[in-house]
Amino acid sequence: MAMHYNETSPRKNVSEPIVRVEKLEVNFDGFKAIRGLDFALSAGELRFLIGPNGAGKTTLLDVLCGKVKPSQGKVLFKGQTDLARHQEHQIAQLGIGRKFQAPSIFVTLTVQENLLLSMRQKRGLLSTLVAKTTPEQRERLHHYLEMIGLTDKAREKAGSLSHGEKQWLEIGMLLIQEPELLLLDEPAAGMTDSETEKTGELLHRISDKQTVVVVEHDMDFVRQFAKTVTVMHEGTVLCEGTMAEVQNDDRVAEVYLGRRGERND
C-alpha cells in the first residue's frame, strides 16, 4: 500500500535556518532566472520545489551548490557562510551535496567500489581501490549499501544496474560523504512505479538525519511523499505549505496545477 506523508508538515524548532536566501537575483544575458527570491530551509526538512518549466527551481539548486553565481542577494548556509562567495568544491567541503538528473557513476566499477571512491575523495583512483578498508569504513560502507537497498549487488558492476538502482547508487555516493544538505534534481524521473515508491521512502530515511531539497515534476510523487512544498513561478516563490495547502491556492491553480471548472481565456 502506498505511503502518504503530506497530511502534516512537521518542522524542527531551529533558531537559525540551515539555508536562508535573501533577495536573490540570477541573470542569464539579461534574462532574470531568479528575481528577488526569499527562501528559508530548516535543518532536517524534506522540501520539494515544484513549478512550471522556467520557474527557476534548478537554477536555485545551481546557486546553492555554487554552479551558478547570483548577480545579487545573499545565500547563507548555517547563518554565517555566504555561499555566493565560494566555489563549488568549497561548498561541497562545507557539507552540501548535489545530484543532477542524469546519474554520474563509474559504470565499469562495482557498486562497492563506487562508494569507496566517494568515501576517499582525497586519494587517487588507483590508490583508493587498492587501499585496505578500515573497520570503520567497512561499517559505513555496509550501512549505506543497506540504506540505498543495494547490499545484494555490492560486487556487481554499476553499469549492469537498472536506471533506478543507478540513481540510488549516486545518492549513496553523496550520502557516504555525509553532507548536511542534499540537493536532488528529479530523483524519480524515468523510474518504474516500484522504484519510485522506494525512492520516496529513501528520501524520508535520509531526512531523518539530513536536510533534503528535491526538484520534482512528477506530481503524483510529490503528493505521496512531500512534507513541505515550495511553489516557484517566474523566478520567485509563489507560495509554500503542505501539498494540500498549495493545491487549494488559487494562484497555484492558475499558473501551474490547472484550475478546475471554467476558465476565462
N, C-alpha and C positions, 0 to 999 in steps of 0.2 A: 504493500500500500504506500502511496506517495506520502512524503512527509511535508508538512507545511509549517513555515516559520514566521510568516508575515502578519500574524494576528496582533502581536505586541511588538514594541520597539524598545527593548531594554537597552539602557546606556549606562556605562560605568561612570561613577562620580569621580571625575578627574578635574582638578582645578585648572590645568592648562591643557588645551588640545594638543595631541601629538603633531597635528598639522593645522596651521592657520594661514589661509591665503587672504590677502588684503588688497583690494583694488587692482587685481591682476589684469594686465593688458599684454596680448601677444599679437604682433603684426607680421604678416607674410606679404611683403611687397605691396603694402597699402591695404591688404585685406585684414580686418580685425577678426582673428580666430577666437580670441578671448577678449571680452570687453567689460572692464570694471567688475570682475568676478570676486566675490567674497565667499569663502568656503572654510568650514572647520570640521575637524575629524577627531573624535575622542579615541584614546587608547583602547584597544580591544573591540573596536567596531568592525562589523562586516557591512560595508557601504557599497551599494550598487549605483552606478552612474548610468542613466538612460537618457534618451532624447534622439531626435531625428539625425540623419547624416548631416555633418557640418555643424553640429551643435557645440563642438569644442571638447568633447569627452576625452578622446585620445590625446588631444593637444594638452589637456590638463595633466594627464599621466606623463606626457613627454616633459612637461615643466618640472613635475615632482621628481623625476629621475635624472634631470639635467640634460636631456637630449635637446630640448628647446629652451632658449633663454628668453625671459619676458622682456618687453620693452619698458614696462614699469610695473610697480607693485612689489609687495613682499610675499615671500613664500617661507614661512617659519616652520622649522622642524623642532619639536620639543621646546618651543617657546624662545629659543635662543639663536639657532643656526638659520641664517638666511640662505636657502638652497640656491637662490639665483646667483649667488657669489661663488658657487662651487662647480667643479667639473663632474662628469658622470662617474668616473672612478672614485672620486672623493665622496660622492653621495652614496655610492654602493658601500663604501667603508663605514659610513655613518650608520648604516643599518636599513637601507631602502633597497628592496629587490624588485626588479621589473621583468615581467614575462610578456613578450609580444604575442600576437595572434598565432603566427606560424611557429611550431616547435623548433628549437635550436639545440640539437643534441648531436653527439658523436655516434653516427649510425653503425660504424664498424666496431665500436667498443661495446662491452656488455653493459647491462643496466647498472651493475655494481661499480664498474669502472667509471661510468659517467658520474655517479655520485661521489666516488673517491676524488675525481678530478675537481669537482666543485668544492669539496671539503678542504683540499690542499691547493688553493689557488696560487700561493706564492712559489710553488715548485714548478719546474718544467714538466712537460708532458711525460717524458720518459722516466724521470726520477720519481714522479708521482706514482706511476704504475708499478715500478719495481720496489718501492719503499715498503717496508713491513708496516702493517697496521698495528696500532696500539690497542689494548683492550677498550679504552675509552672511545677510540674511533670506530671499532667494530660495533660497540654498543650503539653509537649514534647511527651508524650505517643500517643496522638491523631495525632500529626504531623508525627511521624514515622510510625504509623499504616497506615496513608493515603499514605505516601511515598512508602511503600512496597506493597500497594494495598490489605491490609487485614483488613480494618476497619470493614467490614461486618462480619468478622469471629473472631473478638476480643475475644468473650466469648466462642468460640469453643475450644475443646481440640486440642492441637497441633498434636497429633497422628492421627487425622482424616483428616489432610490436605493432598493435593496432593504432589507429590515429589517436584514440582516447588514451591509450596507455602511454604513448609518446608525450601527450600533454601532461599526464600525471608525473612522468619521469622528469620533465623540465620543471614542474612545480617542486618536485622533490629536490632537484639540483639547487633551487633557490632556498628551500627550507633548510637544507643541511648547512647553509651558511648562517642560519639563524638571524635573519633580518627582523627588525621590529615592525617594519611596514612592508607589505607585499602588494604590488600593483599588477593586476591581471587584466589583459585585454581579450575579451571574448573567449574565456577558457573552455566553454562548452560548444563552440562552433564546430559543426561537422561531426558531432558525436551521435552515437546511437542513443535511443531512449534510456537504455540501461546505463550507458557510460555517463549520460547527462545527470542521471539520478545520483550516481556515485560521486560525480564531480561536485554537485551541490552539497552532499554530505561531507566531502573532504573540506570544502570551504568553511563549513561550520566547525569542524575539528580544528582547523588552522586558527580560526578566530577565537578559540578558547585561550590561546597564548599570544597571538599576534594580531596586528591590525591589518585589515584587508580591504582594498578598494578594487571593485570589479566593474569594468565597462562591458555592458551586455546589451544585445539587440533582441535576444530570444525572450519575449515577454512571458511565455509560459514558465521558463526557467526562473525569471525574476519573481513572478507571482509565488512560485513554490518556495524559493529559498531566501528571498530578500528580507532583511530586518528593517533597514532604513534605506530609502531610495532618494537620490538627488536627481531631479529632472533638469537637464540643461537645454537651452534653446538660444540660438544665435549668440553663443559665446558667453552666456551668463547663466546663473541659477534661476530657474523659473519657480520651482517650489521643492520642498523636502518633506518627508514623512514616511509613514508606512505605505506599502503598495496600495492598500485600501484607501488611504487618505489621498494619495496623488491621483488615483483613478477617479475619485469623486471631485477633483478640482476642475472647474470649468476651463481654466487656461490650458491645462494639460490635455483635456478632451479636444480642445480646439486645435492645438498645434501638433499633437502627436498621436494620441491613442484613438482618435476618431470619435466625434460627437455622435451620440445616439439620436435617433429621430430625424426630423427635418433639418436641413442645412441651407442657410441663405448663401447663395453663390454670388 
